[in-house]
Amino acid sequence: MTAMIPGALRAANLAVPAADVIDPAAAFIASRQFDRPTLVVSRDRVTAQYDALVAGLGEARIHYAVKANPAPEIIRALVLKGARFDAASRGEIELCLSQGATGADISFGNTIKKPADIAYAHAHGITLFAADSEAEIDKLAAHAPGARVYLRVIVENSDADWPLSRKFGCARSAMLPLMDYARGAGVDVAGLSFHVGSQTRNPASWNPVLDQIAALWTAGREAGHDLRVLNLGGGFPATYEDEVMGAARYAAEVMDAVTERFGTVPYIMAEPGRGLVAEAGHIVAEVLLVSRKSADDLHRWVYLDIGMFSGLAETMGEAIRYRIQTPHDGGETGACILAGPSCDSADILYEQRPINLPTALACGDRVVIRNCGAYTSSYSSVGFNGFPPLDVVVI
């Protein structure tokens, strides 16, 4: 067990619920006290989820989306499992290399890169890069000669809880001209990539997106482009407020749909982040205040010592709704507005659809925010309002 900030926790003689015996992070939290908001992540749960995804994905290779949780211990555990990695920055590349990955294990998946970072990646053996514009193709031609490039496409998918559109990818109508431009620049267009949107809970939601990509794949090959890499991106879901399909079955259904449309592809890659690490970790936090704005206020306001700026950024727009475990579960509940501690009016987690919490909840109560292993520590700010960034313990 390692902690980023020593002294953030201490042992306590607390009972461990039987249901948490198979959930190491929950058991660890139950047996200790904490002085500040802390994310506890289990490596065993991460590697078990990796095995489940591998079983479902078959021939597709996992490139873990490092941005989801960049804890070095997690990267090292996945290196030992034989994973590959999707890096968004030079910093993530350096992290993966420091934990034993090689350049051949890493793809540089950001379509917006500094020329110096492209050169750094190329010098360290990375040969697989993303691009979505002529300007990025020019940078790759100049700073990563001989590299293979997968071109990212904008796709439509309204079923994702956290849609990813507009910022990354080029329009389908521009894809064939971009392939031709890359060929003219001497850049090897190895394939296509897309992202169905983070937290796409139903594997059937992939089908219309795969139809769009398959049409472009066929058109590109007919135009003489040797497409041989298909990057499925992320989208693999985790259980939050609602249960989702098991990882192996979900991945297998996606792969069945891929095979139906593409047949045999020399190299298929998938980039799970959330779907690999979210359920492996939980955040322990504390209630700071329970109040009402007036005598006739219909909702209590519950303020935690963690908020949108200290790890829970994905509550923006209430897109991700976490389960919250309290000492009073099983008792009477009522609707609450949940907020963080900072002096920023945007630091409200759930208000459009209030969350039901026990009426007995009070200042000083400890709560556990479940399945927070993804996009919490990596979103945590550095000392906004003087509140410390989220502590992380990997067990």
C-alpha positions as CSV (number, residue, x, y, z in Angstrom):
1,M,0.0,0.0,0.0
2,T,1.3,3.5,-0.9
3,A,-0.1,6.8,-0.1
4,M,0.7,10.0,-2.0
5,I,0.6,12.0,1.2
6,P,1.8,10.3,4.4
7,G,-0.3,10.6,7.5
8,A,-3.6,10.9,5.6
9,L,-5.1,7.9,7.3
10,R,-4.7,5.8,10.4
11,A,-6.0,2.4,11.5
12,A,-9.3,2.0,13.3
13,N,-11.0,-0.9,14.9
14,L,-14.1,-0.9,12.6
15,A,-16.1,-3.9,11.5
16,V,-15.8,-4.8,7.8
17,P,-19.1,-5.7,6.2
18,A,-19.2,-9.2,4.7
19,A,-20.2,-7.8,1.3
20,D,-17.0,-5.8,1.2
21,V,-14.6,-8.8,1.7
22,I,-14.5,-9.2,-2.1
23,D,-14.1,-5.4,-2.5
24,P,-10.6,-4.6,-1.1
25,A,-11.0,-0.8,-1.4
26,A,-14.2,-0.9,0.5
27,A,-12.8,-3.2,3.2
28,F,-9.7,-1.0,3.5
29,I,-11.9,2.1,4.0
30,A,-14.1,0.4,6.6
31,S,-11.1,-0.6,8.7
32,R,-9.5,2.9,8.9
33,Q,-10.1,6.5,9.6
34,F,-9.1,9.3,7.3
35,D,-8.2,12.9,7.9
36,R,-9.2,14.2,4.5
37,P,-11.0,13.1,1.3
38,T,-9.2,10.0,0.0
39,L,-9.5,7.8,-3.0
40,V,-8.7,4.2,-2.3
41,V,-8.1,2.0,-5.3
42,S,-7.5,-1.8,-5.5
43,R,-5.0,-3.1,-8.0
44,D,-6.6,-6.5,-7.7
45,R,-9.9,-5.1,-8.9
46,V,-8.2,-3.3,-11.7
47,T,-6.5,-6.4,-13.0
48,A,-9.6,-8.5,-12.6
49,Q,-11.5,-6.0,-14.7
50,Y,-8.7,-6.0,-17.2
51,D,-9.0,-9.8,-17.5
52,A,-12.7,-9.6,-18.0
53,L,-12.3,-7.0,-20.8
54,V,-9.6,-9.1,-22.4
55,A,-11.9,-12.1,-22.4
56,G,-14.7,-10.2,-24.1
57,L,-12.5,-8.3,-26.6
58,G,-10.8,-11.4,-28.0
59,E,-8.2,-10.4,-30.6
60,A,-8.5,-6.7,-29.8
61,R,-5.7,-5.2,-27.8
62,I,-6.3,-3.0,-24.8
63,H,-4.6,0.4,-24.8
64,Y,-5.5,1.7,-21.3
65,A,-6.6,5.4,-21.3
66,V,-4.0,6.6,-18.8
67,K,-6.0,9.9,-18.2
68,A,-8.7,7.9,-16.4
69,N,-6.4,7.2,-13.4
70,P,-2.6,7.8,-13.8
71,A,-1.5,6.3,-10.5
72,P,1.9,4.7,-11.1
73,E,0.9,1.6,-9.2
74,I,-2.0,1.0,-11.6
75,I,0.2,1.6,-14.7
76,R,2.8,-0.9,-13.3
77,A,0.1,-3.5,-12.6
78,L,-1.2,-3.2,-16.1
79,V,2.3,-3.4,-17.6
80,L,2.7,-6.7,-15.8
81,K,-0.6,-7.9,-17.3
82,G,0.6,-7.1,-20.8
83,A,-1.5,-4.1,-21.4
84,R,-0.8,-1.3,-23.8
85,F,-1.5,2.4,-23.3
86,D,-3.2,5.4,-24.8
87,A,-1.3,8.5,-23.8
88,A,-2.7,12.0,-24.1
89,S,0.5,13.9,-23.3
90,R,4.3,13.7,-22.9
91,G,3.7,13.5,-19.2
92,E,1.6,10.3,-19.6
93,I,4.2,8.9,-22.0
94,E,7.0,9.5,-19.4
95,L,4.8,7.9,-16.7
96,C,4.2,4.7,-18.8
97,L,7.9,4.4,-19.7
98,S,8.9,4.9,-16.1
99,Q,6.7,1.9,-15.1
100,G,8.2,-0.5,-17.6
101,A,6.1,0.1,-20.8
102,T,8.0,0.4,-24.1
103,G,7.4,2.8,-26.9
104,A,5.8,0.0,-28.9
105,D,3.2,-0.4,-26.1
106,I,2.1,3.2,-26.3
107,S,-0.1,5.1,-28.7
108,F,-0.2,8.9,-28.7
109,G,-3.9,9.4,-28.9
110,N,-4.4,13.1,-28.5
111,T,-5.1,14.9,-31.8
112,I,-3.6,18.1,-30.5
113,K,0.1,17.8,-29.8
114,K,3.2,20.0,-29.5
115,P,5.8,19.3,-32.2
116,A,8.4,18.8,-29.4
117,D,6.2,16.2,-27.8
118,I,5.7,14.4,-31.1
119,A,9.5,14.3,-31.6
120,Y,10.0,13.1,-28.0
121,A,7.5,10.3,-28.5
122,H,9.0,9.3,-31.8
123,A,12.5,9.2,-30.3
124,H,11.2,6.9,-27.5
125,G,9.9,4.3,-30.0
126,I,6.3,5.4,-30.3
127,T,5.1,4.8,-33.9
128,L,1.3,5.0,-33.5
129,F,-0.3,8.5,-33.5
130,A,-3.7,10.1,-33.8
131,A,-4.6,13.0,-36.1
132,D,-7.7,14.7,-37.4
133,S,-6.5,17.6,-39.5
134,E,-4.0,18.5,-42.2
135,A,-2.1,20.7,-39.8
136,E,-1.5,17.7,-37.4
137,I,-0.5,15.5,-40.4
138,D,2.1,18.1,-41.3
139,K,3.5,18.0,-37.7
140,L,3.7,14.2,-37.8
141,A,5.4,14.2,-41.2
142,A,8.0,16.6,-39.9
143,H,8.6,15.2,-36.4
144,A,7.7,11.5,-36.6
145,P,8.8,10.2,-40.0
146,G,7.7,6.7,-40.7
147,A,5.0,6.8,-38.1
148,R,1.6,5.1,-38.5
149,V,-1.4,7.4,-38.1
150,Y,-5.0,6.6,-37.3
151,L,-7.4,9.4,-38.3
152,R,-10.2,10.2,-35.8
153,V,-13.7,10.7,-37.1
154,I,-16.5,12.7,-35.5
155,V,-19.5,10.4,-34.8
156,E,-23.0,10.8,-33.6
157,N,-24.2,9.0,-30.4
158,S,-26.7,10.6,-28.1
159,D,-26.8,7.5,-25.8
160,A,-23.6,8.3,-24.0
161,D,-23.8,9.8,-20.5
162,W,-20.7,11.9,-21.2
163,P,-20.8,12.6,-25.0
164,L,-17.5,13.3,-26.8
165,S,-18.1,15.3,-29.9
166,R,-17.0,18.4,-31.8
167,K,-13.6,19.0,-30.2
168,F,-11.9,15.9,-31.6
169,G,-12.2,14.3,-35.0
170,C,-12.9,15.4,-38.5
171,A,-16.3,15.3,-40.3
172,R,-17.0,12.1,-42.2
173,S,-17.3,14.2,-45.4
174,A,-13.6,15.4,-44.9
175,M,-12.1,12.0,-44.1
176,L,-11.3,10.8,-47.6
177,P,-9.6,14.1,-48.6
178,L,-7.7,13.9,-45.3
179,M,-6.5,10.4,-46.2
180,D,-5.4,11.6,-49.6
181,Y,-3.6,14.6,-48.0
182,A,-1.7,12.4,-45.6
183,R,-0.6,10.1,-48.4
184,G,0.7,13.0,-50.3
185,A,2.6,14.1,-47.3
186,G,4.2,10.7,-47.0
187,V,2.3,9.8,-43.8
188,D,1.1,6.2,-43.4
189,V,-2.6,6.2,-42.8
190,A,-2.9,3.0,-40.9
191,G,-6.5,3.2,-39.9
192,L,-9.4,5.0,-38.3
193,S,-10.5,5.8,-34.8
194,F,-13.6,7.1,-33.1
195,H,-15.2,7.4,-29.7
196,V,-18.8,6.4,-29.0
197,G,-18.9,8.6,-25.9
198,S,-17.9,7.9,-22.4
199,Q,-20.3,5.7,-20.3
200,T,-22.2,4.2,-23.2
201,R,-24.2,1.8,-21.2
202,N,-25.9,-0.3,-23.9
203,P,-23.6,-2.1,-26.3
204,A,-26.3,-1.9,-29.0
205,S,-25.7,1.9,-29.0
206,W,-22.4,1.1,-30.8
207,N,-24.2,-0.2,-33.9
208,P,-25.1,3.0,-35.7
209,V,-21.6,4.4,-35.0
210,L,-20.0,1.3,-36.3
211,D,-22.1,1.6,-39.4
212,Q,-20.8,5.1,-40.0
213,I,-17.1,4.0,-39.5
214,A,-17.6,0.8,-41.7
215,A,-18.8,2.9,-44.6
216,L,-15.7,5.2,-44.3
217,W,-13.4,2.1,-43.9
218,T,-14.8,0.6,-47.1
219,A,-14.5,3.9,-49.0
220,G,-10.9,4.4,-47.8
221,R,-9.8,0.9,-48.9
222,E,-11.5,1.3,-52.3
223,A,-9.6,4.6,-52.7
224,G,-6.4,2.6,-52.3
225,H,-5.6,3.3,-48.6
226,D,-4.1,0.3,-46.7
227,L,-6.3,0.6,-43.7
228,R,-5.3,-2.1,-41.1
229,V,-5.8,-0.4,-37.7
230,L,-9.3,0.1,-36.2
231,N,-9.3,2.0,-32.9
232,L,-12.6,1.5,-31.1
233,G,-11.7,4.2,-28.5
234,G,-13.4,4.1,-25.1
235,G,-17.1,4.1,-24.0
236,F,-16.9,0.9,-21.9
237,P,-19.2,1.7,-18.9
238,A,-19.0,1.4,-15.2
239,T,-21.7,0.9,-12.6
240,Y,-22.7,4.2,-10.9
241,E,-26.3,5.0,-10.0
242,D,-27.5,2.1,-12.2
243,E,-26.0,-1.3,-12.8
244,V,-24.4,-2.0,-16.1
245,M,-23.7,-5.2,-18.1
246,G,-20.7,-7.2,-17.0
247,A,-17.4,-6.2,-18.7
248,A,-16.8,-9.5,-20.5
249,R,-20.3,-9.7,-22.0
250,Y,-20.4,-6.1,-22.9
251,A,-17.0,-6.2,-24.7
252,A,-18.0,-9.5,-26.5
253,E,-21.2,-7.9,-27.8
254,V,-19.3,-4.9,-29.1
255,M,-16.8,-7.2,-30.8
256,D,-19.5,-9.3,-32.4
257,A,-20.9,-6.1,-33.9
258,V,-17.4,-5.1,-35.1
259,T,-16.7,-8.5,-36.8
260,E,-20.1,-8.3,-38.5
261,R,-19.3,-5.0,-40.1
262,F,-15.5,-5.2,-40.6
263,G,-14.6,-8.9,-40.9
264,T,-10.9,-9.5,-40.2
265,V,-8.9,-6.4,-39.2
266,P,-5.1,-6.9,-38.6
267,Y,-5.1,-4.7,-35.5
268,I,-8.0,-3.7,-33.4
269,M,-7.4,-1.6,-30.4
270,A,-9.7,-0.5,-27.6
271,E,-9.1,2.3,-25.1
272,P,-11.1,1.5,-21.9
273,G,-10.4,3.9,-19.0
274,R,-13.6,4.3,-16.9
275,G,-14.7,0.8,-17.7
276,L,-11.4,-0.5,-16.4
277,V,-10.7,1.4,-13.2
278,A,-13.9,3.1,-12.0
279,E,-15.3,0.2,-9.9
280,A,-11.9,-0.5,-8.3
281,G,-11.9,2.6,-6.2
282,H,-14.1,4.6,-3.7
283,I,-13.7,8.0,-2.1
284,V,-14.1,8.5,1.6
285,A,-15.3,11.9,2.6
286,E,-17.0,13.8,5.4
287,V,-20.2,15.8,5.8
288,L,-19.4,19.4,6.8
289,L,-22.9,20.9,7.0
290,V,-26.6,19.9,6.7
291,S,-28.9,22.9,6.5
292,R,-31.9,24.5,4.9
293,K,-32.1,27.9,3.2
294,S,-35.4,28.7,4.9
295,A,-38.1,27.2,7.1
296,D,-40.2,26.2,4.1
297,D,-37.2,24.9,2.0
298,L,-38.3,21.6,0.5
299,H,-34.7,20.3,0.3
300,R,-31.8,20.0,2.8
301,W,-28.4,21.2,1.6
302,V,-25.7,18.7,2.3
303,Y,-22.1,19.9,2.0
304,L,-19.2,17.5,1.7
305,D,-15.4,18.2,2.2
306,I,-15.0,17.2,-1.5
307,G,-16.6,18.9,-4.5
308,M,-16.4,19.5,-8.2
309,F,-12.9,21.1,-7.9
310,S,-11.4,18.4,-5.8
311,G,-12.2,15.3,-7.8
312,L,-15.9,15.2,-8.6
313,A,-15.7,17.2,-11.9
314,E,-17.8,14.6,-13.7
315,T,-20.9,15.6,-11.7
316,M,-20.9,18.6,-14.2
317,G,-24.3,18.7,-15.7
318,E,-25.1,15.7,-13.4
319,A,-23.8,13.4,-16.1
320,I,-22.2,10.9,-13.6
321,R,-24.3,10.2,-10.6
322,Y,-22.4,8.4,-7.9
323,R,-23.8,6.1,-5.2
324,I,-23.2,7.5,-1.7
325,Q,-23.0,5.2,1.3
326,T,-23.6,6.6,4.8
327,P,-23.7,5.4,8.4
328,H,-27.5,5.8,8.4
329,D,-28.4,3.7,5.3
330,G,-31.6,1.8,5.7
331,G,-33.3,4.6,7.6
332,E,-35.7,7.3,6.5
333,T,-34.5,9.3,3.5
334,G,-35.3,12.7,2.0
335,A,-34.3,14.7,-1.1
336,C,-31.1,16.7,-0.8
337,I,-29.0,19.1,-2.8
338,L,-25.4,18.0,-2.6
339,A,-22.6,20.5,-2.8
340,G,-18.8,20.8,-2.3
341,P,-17.0,23.0,0.2
342,S,-15.5,25.7,-2.0
343,C,-16.6,29.3,-2.3
344,D,-17.7,28.9,-5.9
345,S,-21.4,28.8,-6.8
346,A,-20.7,26.2,-9.5
347,D,-19.6,23.7,-6.8
348,I,-23.0,22.0,-6.6
349,L,-23.0,18.3,-7.5
350,Y,-26.7,17.4,-7.6
351,E,-29.5,19.9,-7.7
352,Q,-31.4,19.4,-11.0
353,R,-32.3,16.0,-9.7
354,P,-31.8,16.0,-6.0
355,I,-30.3,12.9,-4.3
356,N,-32.0,11.0,-1.6
357,L,-30.0,10.7,1.6
358,P,-30.9,9.7,5.2
359,T,-32.7,12.3,7.2
360,A,-30.3,11.4,10.1
361,L,-27.3,12.6,8.2
362,A,-25.3,15.2,10.2
363,C,-22.1,17.1,10.3
364,G,-19.1,14.8,11.0
365,D,-20.7,11.7,9.4
366,R,-18.4,9.8,7.1
367,V,-19.7,8.9,3.6
368,V,-18.2,6.7,1.0
369,I,-18.7,7.7,-2.7
370,R,-18.7,4.4,-4.6
371,N,-17.0,3.5,-7.8
372,C,-14.8,6.6,-8.1
373,G,-11.6,5.0,-9.5
374,A,-11.9,6.9,-12.8
375,Y,-11.6,10.6,-13.5
376,T,-11.4,11.8,-9.9
377,S,-7.7,12.0,-8.9
378,S,-6.9,13.1,-12.5
379,Y,-9.4,15.9,-12.3
380,S,-8.6,17.0,-8.8
381,S,-7.3,20.6,-8.7
382,V,-4.2,21.7,-6.8
383,G,-5.4,23.6,-3.8
384,F,-8.4,25.5,-5.1
385,N,-9.7,27.7,-2.3
386,G,-6.9,26.2,-0.2
387,F,-8.5,22.8,0.0
388,P,-5.9,20.1,-0.6
389,P,-6.1,17.9,-3.8
390,L,-7.6,14.5,-3.4
391,D,-5.4,12.1,-1.6
392,V,-4.9,8.7,-3.3
393,V,-4.1,5.3,-1.8
394,V,-3.5,2.3,-4.0
395,I,-3.6,-1.0,-2.3
